[in-house]
Amino acid sequence: MQELSELKVLMQRHIFGNDIANTFNPYSRAVFDRLRRCHTIHMGVHQYRCDDKACGHIHLQYHSCGDRHCPHCGGTKRDAWVEDRMSELLPIKYYHVVFTLPSELRSLVMGNRKVMFDLLFESAHYTLLTLGRDPKWLGGQLGIISILHTHGQELSFHPHIHCIVSGGGINKDGQWQTNKRAGDSFLFPRRVMEQMYKAYFLRRVMQMLGDGYLLFEGIDVSTAIDAVRYKKWNVYAKAPFAGPAQIIEYLGRYTHKVAITAHRIKEITDQTITFKYKDYADKSKVKEMTLSHAEFARRFEQHILPHRYVKIRHSGYLSHRGKTARLERLHQQMNLPPPMPKVSISTALRVLIKTGVDITICPVCKRGKLIYEKTLILYDGTLRDITTLHNRGSPKINQNYSRISPKITPE
């Protein structure tokens, strides 16, 4: 298997630099361009120098692209996000529910991504919150963390919502209400969730079609709607999580991942790319798939999210407004210590904690500390100190503009 550093260079050259990107829309082309330039001279560089005078090594740290679609970026952001969620977890069961769409609707979603992705979130939250408020099942407001995924294991377009749901909620009196089906492997009956989710989603789709909110050129929408109206929709209600440690481990895998991670890629040749995938139709066996560079790039592009689209959302008692106060009250009711404060940790400290490697130590002498000197960016084909570049803002107003301006003669 090729090293990750080698795979990264080959992906930038053969995948993100592939000519097929010229056929993409402007936003997708811009994303591919950022991924192609990640950790290269084109993104700029920080210059550090070892403070040991006997060494004086100059270390260049190339900038990452920071794009959420990059298979090689986002590790520290993911860790920070997961740590922030730790203060929101309670010592209860958490349930995993996945809301999917029939394949007949994928073309409609593809042409209306933002609107249909929003509807996916809306329908999933409506189903869970409505059932949660029903005294028959819970009689309280659930806490939900939902995550949008658009891909299957083979990089096919397969939009679905992963929901992590609390095994209890807040009743109308503000008190914690435990799950009345605590002995079951899921929070609500699966068939009830499927029927409610399907009915709400189709009702909203028909409303949006009537209001002209959806685009469907070349798509027979009426046939697709009729086909799924009498079809069983799948809502996967998986076994509950064992506790906070397991939920955090799950969140770390799924929250900050788009399309594919670098660790699934086995080999990149001059013509093809090979990656691992789970074949759920064959008892989840791990298999390998080999695609041409252009086909892999085409599949990857399908999963570029709309500009600034929020793919992780919170609902119920975990919705952002008033969340801190609600969680503090719940901790008091459960006789728990106050929620852990959220702290900001530097990248260097985070890497040290996770890997045991101190990236501030000189890689040459292993004694001195790397001291930041300057930031360089590529300008007119050469690396230039960012502080020496002139401000390219608007020119100053010419105080003698009246002498050069044309005279205006009154009518």
URVEN-V222235 format. One record per residue. N is the residue number from 1. SS is DSSP state (A for helix, B for strand, O for the rest). Layout:
# URVEN-V222235
N&SS  N&SS
This chain:
# URVEN-V222235
1&O  2&O  3&O  4&A  5&A  6&A  7&A  8&A  9&A  10&A  11&A  12&A  13&A  14&A  15&A  16&O  17&O  18&O  19&A  20&A  21&A  22&A  23&A  24&O  25&O  26&A  27&A  28&A  29&A  30&A  31&A  32&A  33&A  34&A  35&A  36&A  37&A  38&O  39&O  40&O  41&A  42&A  43&A  44&O  45&B  46&B  47&B  48&B  49&B  50&B  51&O  52&O  53&O  54&O  55&O  56&O  57&O  58&B  59&B  60&B  61&B  62&B  63&O  64&O  65&O  66&O  67&O  68&O  69&O  70&O  71&O  72&O  73&O  74&O  75&A  76&A  77&A  78&A  79&A  80&A  81&A  82&A  83&A  84&A  85&A  86&A  87&O  88&O  89&O  90&O  91&O  92&O  93&O  94&B  95&B  96&B  97&B  98&B  99&B  100&B  101&O  102&O  103&A  104&A  105&A  106&A  107&A  108&A  109&A  110&A  111&A  112&O  113&A  114&A  115&A  116&A  117&A  118&A  119&A  120&A  121&A  122&A  123&A  124&A  125&A  126&A  127&A  128&A  129&A  130&A  131&A  132&A  133&A  134&O  135&O  136&O  137&O  138&O  139&O  140&O  141&B  142&O  143&B  144&B  145&B  146&B  147&B  148&B  149&B  150&B  151&B  152&O  153&O  154&O  155&O  156&O  157&B  158&B  159&B  160&B  161&B  162&B  163&B  164&B  165&B  166&B  167&O  168&B  169&B  170&B  171&O  172&O  173&O  174&O  175&O  176&B  177&B  178&B  179&O  180&O  181&O  182&O  183&O  184&O  185&O  186&O  187&O  188&O  189&O  190&A  191&A  192&A  193&A  194&A  195&A  196&A  197&A  198&A  199&A  200&A  201&A  202&A  203&A  204&A  205&A  206&A  207&A  208&A  209&A  210&A  211&A  212&O  213&O  214&O  215&O  216&O  217&O  218&O  219&O  220&O  221&A  222&A  223&A  224&A  225&A  226&A  227&A  228&A  229&A  230&O  231&O  232&O  233&O  234&O  235&B  236&B  237&B  238&B  239&B  240&B  241&B  242&O  243&O  244&A  245&A  246&A  247&A  248&A  249&A  250&A  251&A  252&A  253&A  254&A  255&O  256&O  257&O  258&O  259&O  260&O  261&O  262&A  263&A  264&A  265&B  266&B  267&B  268&B  269&O  270&O  271&O  272&B  273&B  274&B  275&B  276&B  277&B  278&B  279&B  280&A  281&A  282&A  283&O  284&O  285&B  286&B  287&B  288&B  289&B  290&B  291&B  292&B  293&A  294&A  295&A  296&A  297&A  298&A  299&A  300&A  301&A  302&O  303&O  304&O  305&O  306&O  307&O  308&O  309&O  310&O  311&O  312&B  313&B  314&B  315&B  316&B  317&O  318&O  319&O  320&O  321&O  322&O  323&A  324&A  325&A  326&A  327&A  328&A  329&A  330&A  331&A  332&A  333&A  334&O  335&O  336&O  337&O  338&O  339&O  340&O  341&O  342&O  343&O  344&O  345&O  346&O  347&A  348&A  349&A  350&A  351&A  352&A  353&A  354&A  355&A  356&O  357&O  358&O  359&O  360&O  361&B  362&O  363&O  364&O  365&O  366&O  367&O  368&O  369&B  370&B  371&B  372&B  373&B  374&B  375&B  376&B  377&B  378&B  379&B  380&O  381&O  382&B  383&B  384&B  385&B  386&O  387&O  388&O  389&O  390&O  391&O  392&O  393&O  394&O  395&O  396&O  397&O  398&O  399&O  400&O  401&A  402&A  403&A  404&A  405&O  406&O  407&O  408&O  409&O  410&O  411&O
